[in-house]
C-alpha cells in the first residue's frame, strides 16, 4: 500500500478538518478530539457536496447542504443512520500525516 504525505500534525490541530487530494480522491482529513487523524471521502454521499464546507465540532462532521452528520471517529452516519463515509488508511511518521487511497471507493447516490 502506497502512503503519501498530505500534511503535518501542526497543519491539523485537534478538532480541525481540512481537504486534501490524493491521486484524484477528494478527502476530508479530520482530527477528532482526543484521537488520531482520520481520512474519509470528502464528498457527502447524499448530493455530492464538499464536506469541508460543512461543520466539524471535534466529534461530528456535518454537511452544509442538508445537515447529514457523520461520526468523525468511524465515518458512520448519525443522521441518517443507514449511511457512512468511505475511509482511507492514515499513518503517522513522526509529525507527518500520510494517506493511502488504494482500493477505496467513495459511497454516493444515497438519498
NORRATA-V478816 format. One line per field, one symbol per residue. phi: phi as a letter, one per 40 degrees, with the letter a starting at -180 (. if undefined). psi: psi as a letter, one per 30 degrees, with the letter a starting at -180 (. if undefined). A space follows every 50 residues. Layout:
phi = ???
psi = ???
This chain:
phi = .ccbcbabcccbcdgbbabbbbfgccbbbbbcdgbcdbbbdcbcccbfcc ccccbbbgbbbbcccbfcbbcccbgccbaccbbabcbbcbbbbgccbbbb bdgbbccagcb
psi = kjkkkfalfffjlkglllklkjhfkkkkkljlkgllkkklkgkkfdhhkk fffaljgfekkkkfeghkkkkffffkkejlfgllkkkkkkkkjbgkkkkk fkgkklklgk.
